[in-house]
Amino acid sequence: MQFSILLTLLSIFTLAPASPLQTRQTIDPPARYYLQTKVVNGGHLDFGTNKTNLWLYSYHTGAGLGDAALSTNKSWAWEGYLNGSQQLMTYAGNQAGPWPLYIGYGPYQQWNLVGISIAGISNLASGFFFNSSGLQFNESTGGWLACDWWHGVPQLFQINGYTYGRIPNSCSKVQLRPVAV
């Protein structure tokens, strides 16, 4: 009897860690797409600008460098596509090749800077996939933030698995939804 209970408990604990991987349901986005924001229900109240229906683009910060920024102007949007599990971006007339979406990292931060730049080649992140909520980065992260930040335009950040407190009033949790080009 005790062996049976022990065996049952062992099988439950053995299967539990595998279940999130089994329930991960990926979807295939269009071959080429723009990424558009949608504020997450129950997310942060937005006291600044509206963070819904913004388009992802690279905000120029130097030669070949850019931060992931968001605009209401769809003509600014960069095209995205997946290369395996790498998120690459490009724009009309681009001759420099694809620009990777990359995630900066700082230990014990609540969120990370997101860039779209040639500098990301050395930091080429893999682990991107799409599910019914849009673009995801790894399974252990908390999604995306759109914040009015230091460039004077909304910027995109990646939420870590760490939670230290409230997010700033200028930020909203968002999804990145693919919209066919």
C-alpha positions in Angstrom: 0.0 0.0 0.0 2.7 2.5 1.0 4.7 1.5 -2.1 1.7 2.2 -4.3 1.2 5.6 -2.8 4.9 6.4 -3.2 4.9 5.2 -6.8 1.8 7.4 -7.6 3.4 10.5 -6.0 6.7 9.8 -7.8 4.9 9.5 -11.2 3.0 12.8 -10.6 6.2 14.7 -9.7 8.0 13.2 -12.6 5.4 14.3 -15.1 4.7 17.8 -13.7 7.9 19.4 -15.0 7.2 18.1 -18.5 3.7 19.4 -18.7 4.5 23.1 -19.7 6.5 21.8 -22.6 3.7 19.6 -23.7 1.1 22.4 -23.5 3.3 24.9 -25.5 1.4 25.4 -28.7 3.2 27.2 -31.3 1.7 28.7 -34.4 3.2 29.6 -37.7 3.2 33.4 -38.5 2.9 34.7 -42.0 6.2 34.3 -44.0 6.8 38.1 -43.6 5.0 40.2 -41.1 5.0 43.5 -39.1 4.8 43.3 -35.3 1.9 45.3 -33.8 1.3 45.8 -30.1 -1.9 44.9 -28.2 -2.1 46.0 -24.5 -2.7 42.9 -22.4 -6.0 42.8 -20.5 -5.3 43.2 -16.8 -2.0 44.8 -17.6 -0.8 48.1 -16.4 -3.1 51.2 -16.6 -1.6 53.5 -19.2 -1.3 57.0 -17.8 0.9 58.1 -20.8 0.3 57.4 -24.4 -1.8 54.5 -25.7 0.4 51.5 -26.3 -2.1 49.5 -28.5 -1.7 49.3 -32.3 1.9 50.5 -32.4 4.3 49.2 -35.0 7.8 47.9 -34.2 10.8 49.6 -35.9 14.5 50.3 -35.1 15.2 53.7 -33.6 18.6 54.8 -34.9 21.2 55.2 -32.1 24.4 55.0 -34.2 26.0 53.4 -37.3 24.3 50.0 -37.5 22.7 50.4 -34.1 19.1 50.7 -33.0 16.7 50.2 -30.1 13.4 48.6 -30.6 10.8 51.4 -30.7 7.1 51.7 -31.5 5.2 54.1 -33.7 1.6 54.7 -34.7 2.9 55.1 -38.3 2.7 51.8 -40.1 5.1 53.0 -42.8 7.9 53.0 -40.2 7.3 49.3 -39.3 10.1 46.9 -40.1 9.3 43.5 -41.7 10.0 40.5 -39.5 10.5 36.8 -40.2 11.7 33.8 -38.2 14.9 32.0 -39.1 14.5 28.9 -37.0 14.0 30.4 -33.6 15.8 33.7 -34.4 13.7 36.8 -35.0 15.1 38.8 -37.9 14.0 42.2 -39.1 14.4 44.2 -42.4 13.0 47.2 -44.2 12.3 48.2 -47.8 15.6 48.7 -49.7 17.8 47.2 -47.0 21.1 46.2 -48.4 22.9 45.5 -45.2 21.2 42.1 -44.6 18.7 41.2 -41.9 18.9 42.9 -38.5 18.4 40.6 -35.5 16.0 41.4 -32.7 18.1 41.0 -29.6 17.5 41.1 -25.9 20.0 42.9 -23.7 20.6 41.3 -20.3 21.5 42.6 -16.9 21.4 40.3 -13.9 18.5 40.9 -11.4 16.7 43.4 -13.7 12.9 43.4 -14.0 13.1 44.1 -17.7 15.7 44.2 -20.5 16.4 46.5 -23.4 15.4 45.2 -26.8 17.4 46.2 -29.9 17.2 45.8 -33.6 20.7 46.4 -34.9 23.6 44.9 -36.6 25.3 44.8 -33.1 22.8 41.9 -32.4 24.8 39.7 -34.7 27.3 39.0 -31.9 24.4 38.5 -29.5 22.1 36.6 -31.9 19.3 35.3 -29.7 17.4 32.2 -30.4 14.3 31.0 -28.6 11.7 33.1 -30.4 8.4 31.5 -31.3 4.8 32.5 -31.8 1.8 31.3 -29.9 -1.8 32.6 -29.8 -0.5 35.6 -27.8 2.0 36.6 -30.5 5.8 36.7 -30.5 7.4 35.0 -27.4 11.0 34.9 -26.3 11.9 31.7 -24.4 9.3 30.1 -22.2 10.7 31.4 -18.9 10.2 35.2 -19.6 7.3 37.4 -18.8 6.5 38.9 -22.1 6.9 42.5 -23.4 6.6 46.1 -22.1 6.0 49.2 -24.1 7.3 52.3 -22.3 7.7 56.0 -22.9 11.4 56.0 -22.3 14.6 57.9 -23.0 14.2 58.4 -26.8 11.0 60.3 -26.5 9.1 57.6 -28.3 7.6 54.3 -26.9 10.3 51.7 -26.6 10.0 47.9 -26.4 11.4 45.9 -23.4 11.4 42.3 -22.5 10.1 41.3 -19.1 12.3 38.9 -17.1 10.9 36.2 -14.9 11.8 38.4 -11.9 9.3 40.7 -10.3 10.5 43.4 -8.0 7.6 45.7 -7.9 5.4 47.8 -10.0 6.3 48.8 -13.5 6.6 52.6 -14.2 3.4 54.5 -15.0 4.7 55.1 -18.6 4.7 51.4 -19.3 2.1 48.8 -20.4 2.4 45.1 -20.8 1.8 44.3 -24.5 1.6 41.4 -26.9 3.5 41.5 -30.2 1.0 40.3 -32.9 2.2 39.4 -36.4 0.4 41.2 -39.2 1.0 40.0 -42.8 3.0 42.3 -45.0 
